[in-house]
Amino acid sequence: MSDNTDTAARRGLLYALDDRPPLGQSIVLATQNVLTMFGATVSVPLLLGPSMGMEQSEIATLISCVILCSGLATLLQATYGSRLPIIQGVSFSFLAAFFAVISTGSREGWSPAEMMQYIAGAILVGALVELLVGLTGLAGWLRRAITPVVIGPVIMLIGLALFKHGFPKAATYLPIGGLTIVVMIVCSMILAPRVRFFQLFPILSAVVVMVTLCWGLSAAGVFQGPLMQASGEMIAAHPAFVDLSAVKASPWARLDPRDLILPWGYPKFAAGFILAALAGYFASMIESFGDYHACSYMSGAGDPTAKQISRGIAAEGAGCLLTGLLGGFSSTSYSENIGLIGITKVASRYVVQVSGVMLVALGLFGKFGAFAAAIPGPVVGGLYCVLFGLIAAIGVQQLAKADLRSDRTLLIAGFSLFMGLSVPAFLDGSTAALYPPGPEPLLQAMPAWLASVVRAIGETSMAVAGICGIVLDNVIPREADASQSHETTG
């Protein structure tokens, strides 16, 4: 823990870093962490599995692999890495690289297992590089080049860049999504100061209330499940329908070593896929820099030390190495759960270690994971609206550590923040209709491997903001004295 302890923040915590709540209470607190990260983590295999042409049984195996790997990576991070209360989960920074594998595999006629073998190969090589960056202390050295004017916009974009997963998801059925937001605010801001139970379990309380409501309305037939019409056309389930069919279909246990280690076969390696994955690792590491600062600050520990950052990056590399061997996707620190610390005031690493054990159990015992996966989308969207907004606000706090009266600070922070939103919007094609021809001519003019790298980095807001901030902060001369600063007017 940093010597620069933020005592004011620490006094507001119910449980600090080294505190060990009673086991029963820790399990319930850990359940909040699992529920918070579960939706985003499961969404990646649910997105990539069908794209690879996987059958339902293969997707179920993929989900189990991902959850198991997240648990192991969390235990590594909280116990041996940064030792901060950070949950590890599947990183969205690698989606461009993985889709490059899927696109090539679809053209070449590869099976889903073959695609996963190439993905595993790229993950393993990138994990070794990340592990090396951490073990050599390079990650801690880079900390010197990353000041609050860089960290602030990166953390802000950790929350802001996830806007597509907040209200749009909640609005798939707004009465439930909107009510989830209201219940969360009531539990965490109104009831929590008065009732200790809500101090400890505001998120879990809100989720239980809303899922119970959705389940009751589903059982009563108000929210309909999927229906087959007489014409043979399938009508999709109501967005707030609680579907427990996956619980019945899931196996009780997955304990055979042959099903756990290299479940898709031996890894395969291709230079283009590896370079694209390395771009994802670069974006992931920049995001983790911001996460470590946000988590350490919210935990009352001040700024993380260079050794903490190096150990954290090394632990992430080790976690990804396990992921490549156990059939999942690359993992990184999860911003959603950092926001949870700000709401619950529970920063105990012991609770996060219990969360890691629970995730391992969920990965090995499929029926438990199926229950968590049954949380309706509008409830998850409402949850994200509150948590992601809180993370963005933490970025503002970090930026406030810089001199906000300085033109230099305002230019670097503003440019980084804007480009972190604007460049991904260009590269994902969402602005092509407004400003044709969009990114394709630019990307097609590049070698395939370089286009994959550019897309992997450029579509990750945190990476774009981090690169812009680091370059400008280390190129633009710092003012000689405060006389070059000015008071901003509002």
N, C-alpha and C positions, 0 to 999 in steps of 0.2 A: 504494500500500500504506500502511496506517495506520502512524503513528509509534509507536503503542502496540503495539509488536511483542511478541508472547508468545514469548519466547526459549525457554522450556521446551518449548512445543509444537513450535517450529521445529526444535529439536535432534533431535526424534524423527522428523522427516521424511526420507525417502530422497531426494525431490526437492522443493525449495521452489518458490514461485511463479514466480521468474524463471529457474529451471533448465531446460535443454534436454537431455533424455536423447538418446542416439544415435537416429537416425531409425528403425532397425529395432526397437529397444526401445520407442520412442514409439508405433509402429504397433500393437504388441501391447498396450501399456498402453491405447491409445485404443480398441482392440477391446473391452476390459473395459467401458469406459464405454458403448459402443454396445450391447453385450449386456445391460447392466444396465437401460438405459432402453427397450430395444426392445419388451419385452413390454407395458409400460404404455402406450407410445405407440401401438402397433398395436392395442391393445384398444379404443381409442376409435373409430377407423373401423370396426372389426369389430362394434362395438355399434351405431353410428349408421347405417352403410351399410344393413344389412338393415332397420332401422326405417324408413328412407326408401323401401324397396322397390327398392334398387339391385340390378342383376344382378352376377354374379361379376366380369365385366370392369370394371364401374364401381367396384366395391369395390377391385379391384387398383389402379386409377388413383388412388382416394382415398388408399390407403395410400402410394403413391409420392409424392403431393403432400404428405402429412403428414411423411414422412421428409425430403424435400427442404427443406421449410420449417423443420424442426427443426435441420437442419444449418446453414442460413443464419443463423437466429436465434442459434445457438451461436457462430458465428464473430463476429457482431456483439457479443455479450455479452462474450466472452473477449478480443476485440481492442480494442473501442472503448467498451464499456459499463463495468460494474464492474471489468473486467479480473481477475475472480476465476475460478477453474477450475470454472465452473458450466455444466452441460449444459442446454440448453433443449429442452422437449418439450411435447406436447399437455397442456393444463391440464384437470383434472376440474372446475374451478370453473365452467366454462361449460356443463356438461351440461344443467342445468335450462333455460338459455336456448335451447340448440339443440333440446331436446326440445319446447319451446314452439313453435318453428318447425315441427317435424315434425308435432306434433299439429294445428296449424292447417292445414298443407299437406295432411294426410290428409283432413281434413274438406272442404277446398276442391277436392280432386282435383288438386293440383299434382304435377308430375313430380319425380323426385329432383333433377334439374338445377335446377328452379325453387326447391326448398327450399334447395339450396346457394347460390343467388343471394341469397336473403334472409339466410342465415347470413353470407355474405361481406359484405353491406352492413352488418350489425350489427358484424361484426369490424372493418371499416374505420373506422367512426365511433368505436368504442371505442378503437381503436389510436391515433387522432389525439388523443383525450383523454389517454390514458396517456402519449403522447409529449410532450404539452404539460405534464403534471404533472412529468415528468422534466426537460425543458429549462428550465422556469422555476425550477427549484430547489425547488419545493414539496415534492417527495418528501424531499429532504434536510432541509428545515425541519421536516417532520413527525417526523423522527428525534428531535427534542427531546422530543416528547410520548410517545415509545416507549422505556421504560426496561426493564431486565432483568426486572422483575416482569410486564411485558407480553410481552416477547420469549420468556421461558422457556416459559410455557404454550403459546404459538403453535408453537414448535419441537417441543415434546413432542407436540402434536396432529398435526404434520406426519407423525410416525411412527405415533402411536397410532391416528389416524383411518383409517389404511390397513389396519387389522387384518383387514378382510374379504378383502383380497387376499393375505394371508400364509398362515396355517395352513389355512384352508378350501381354498385353491387347492392347497397341498401335499398335503392329505388327500384330494384326488380320487384319488390312489393313494399311500397313506401310506408303503409300503415305499420308493418312490423319493423322495417328498418328504422323509421323515424322514432317509433316507440322504444326501440333498443337504445338509441342515442339518449332519449329522455331518461330512461331507467338507469343507464350508466351514470349520467350526470347526477341524478338524484342519489344513487347509492354512494358515489365517490365524493361528492361535494356537499351534499345536504345531510345525509344520514351518517356518513363516516365520522364527522366531528362529534356526533352525539352518541353513537353506538359502536363499541369496539369491534363487534363482528363485521360491520361494514367497513371499518378501518382496514381490517385484514383481508377481507374477501369481497371487495366491491365489484370486480370484474366477474368473478365466479357467480356472485349473487345475481348480477344482471343477466348473465348467460343462462343460468338455471331457470330464472323467472321466464325469460323469453322462449327458451326451448320447450319448457313445460307448457306454456301457452300455445305454442305452435303444435306440439304433440296433441294437446287436448282438442284443438280445432281440426287437426288432421283426423283424429279418431272419430270426431263427430261428423266428418264428411264435409266440413266447411272448406278445408283445403284438400283438393283432390290429388290423388297420385296419378301416375301415367295410365292412360286408358287407350285401349285398342278399339277403334271404330269398326263398324260393320264393313266399311270399305277397305279395311286393312291398314288404314292410316293411323299412326300412333300420335296421340295427343300428349304433349309433355306435361309433367307434374307441375302443380302450383309451386311457385318459387319458395314459399314458406312451408311446403309439405315436409314432414319428418319421415324420411324413408328408412325403415329399419331392415329392409330386405337384405342389405349387404351383411348385416350381422349374422343372419341365418346362413348365408352362402360362404362366409369366411371360415377358414380352418381354425381349430382351437390353438394349434401350436405349429411352429416351423423350426424344428430343432435339429434336423439332420444336417451335419456339417457339409454334405454335398449340395444341399440347398442354400447354404449360407455363404460359402466361399466360392467366388467366381461362378455365380449361378447362371451367367449367360455364356460361359466358356472363357477361354484364355484371351487376354487383351490383344488387340491388333493396333498397329501404329502407322500413322500417315502424317507426313510433315505439315501439310496444310491444316489438318484438324488440330494438331498440336499447337501450331502458332495461333490459331483462333482461340483455343482454350487458354493459352498464355495471356492473351488480351483480356479474357474474362478474369483470370487470376489477378492481373494488374488492377482492373476495376474493383475487384473484390477487396484487395488489400487497401486501396484508398478508402473505400467505404468503411473497412474495419478500423482504420485510423480514426475516422470520425466517431465510429461506434464506441471505441475504447475511451475517447475523451468524454463523450456524452454519458456513458455508463459510469465512469469513474467519478465524474462531477455529480451525477445524481445519487451516487452511493456515498457522497460526503468525503471522498478521498482526494479531491483536487485533481490536478492533471496527472495522467499516467506517466510513469518513468520510462526512460529509454529501454531499460531491461524488461519492463512489463510488456511494452509494445513488441519487442523482439520475441519474447516468450509466447505472446499471443499469436503472432504470425506463424511461428514455428508450430504451435499447437494446431492452428488451422491447416497447415500443410500436412501434419501427421493425420489429422482427421480426414482430409481429402484422400490421403494415401489409403486409409482404411476403406473409404468410400469406393475407390477404384477396385479394391479386392472383394468387396462385399456386394457389389452390384447396384449401387445407388448413384446419385449425382453430387457434384461438388457442393460443399457446405461452407457457410460463412456466418459471421455474427448476425443476430436477428434484431433489427431495430424495433420491431413491434414490442418485444419483451423489455427493452430498455424503457420504452414509454410506460410499461406496466409498473416499473419501479417508482416512477414519478407519481402514479396514482395510489398505489398500495403502501408506499413508504417502506417496502420490504426489500432490502439490498443484501440479504444473506446469501453468501455463496453456497452454504449448506443446502438451502432450499433449491438452488439451481442444480446442485449435484443430485438431489432427490429427483428433480425433473429429468435429469439425464438417465437415471435408473428407470424411471417410468417410461421414457421413450424407448429404451432398450426392450422393456417388457412389451410395449405396444408393438414393436417390430417383430417380436418372437411369438406373441399371442394375438393373432389377427382379429379376433372378435372384439377385443377391447378397443383397438384402433377404429374398427367399423362404427362403434358407438360415437366416438368423437367426430368421425367424418360425416355423421348424420346431422350436424348442426346446419340449419338452413342458411342459404346464402345471404338473405337480407339481414339476419342477425350478425353474421360475420362482417358484413359491410358497415353496419352501425357501429360495431366494435372498432373497426379500423378508422372511422371518421374521428373518433375521440383520441385514439392512441397515436395516429400519424400526425394529427394536429399538435399534440403535445411534443412530439419529437422535433417538429419544425420550430416550435417555440424555444426548445433547448438550443437549437442552432443560433437563434437570435441572442440568447444569453452568452454563448461562446463568442460571437462576433462582437458583443459589447465589451469584451476584454481588450479589443483593439481600440485605437483612437478614432472614434467616429466623427471627430471634427476635422480629420485630415482628408484632403482631396484624394490623396494616394489610396487610403483605406477604402473610401467610398467607390473609387473607380475599380479597384481590384475586386472588392466584394460584389459590387453591382454587376460588373461584367461577367464574373464567374457564375453568379446566380442566374443571370439571363441566358448565358450560353449553355448552362446546364439544362435549361428547359428548351431552348431553341434548337440546338444541334440535334438532340434525339427526335424532336418533332420533324425535322427535315429528313433524317435518315430513315425513320419508320414509314415515310411516305404520306403521313397524314396531312401535309401541307401541299402536296403535289397538285391538287386541284386548284389551289389558289395561286401557286407560283410554279407552273410547269417549266421544265419537264420533270422536276423532282430529283431524287438522288440516283436513279438507275444509270443515266449516262455517265456520271462521275464514277460510280462503282464498277461499271462494265469496262471502263477504260483501264482499270487496275488489274493486276494478276489476281487470280481467284483467292489465293491465300491472303494477299494484302487487303482485298475487299472484305474478307471475313474478319480480319483484325480491326479494320476501320469501323465496321458495323458493330462488332462486339464492344469496342470502347465507346464509340460515338453514340450508341443507343442507351448507354448507361449514364444517367444524369450526374451521379456522384463522381464518376471518372472524368467526365468533361469538366465539371466545376473544379475538381482537384487539380487537373493538368493546367487549366487556365490560371488558377490561383497560385500554384507553385511557380510557374514560369514568370508571371507578372511580379510576384512578391520578391523574386530573386533577381529580376532584371531591372525593374524600376527603382532608381536610387531612393533610399529613405531620406526623409527630411532631416536637415541638420539640427533644427530646433523646432520648438512648438510654435514659433512665430509664423510658420508656413501653414499652420492649421487655421481653420475658421469655424465659427459657430454656425451650425445649420439652423435655418428657420423653418418653422412648420406652419 
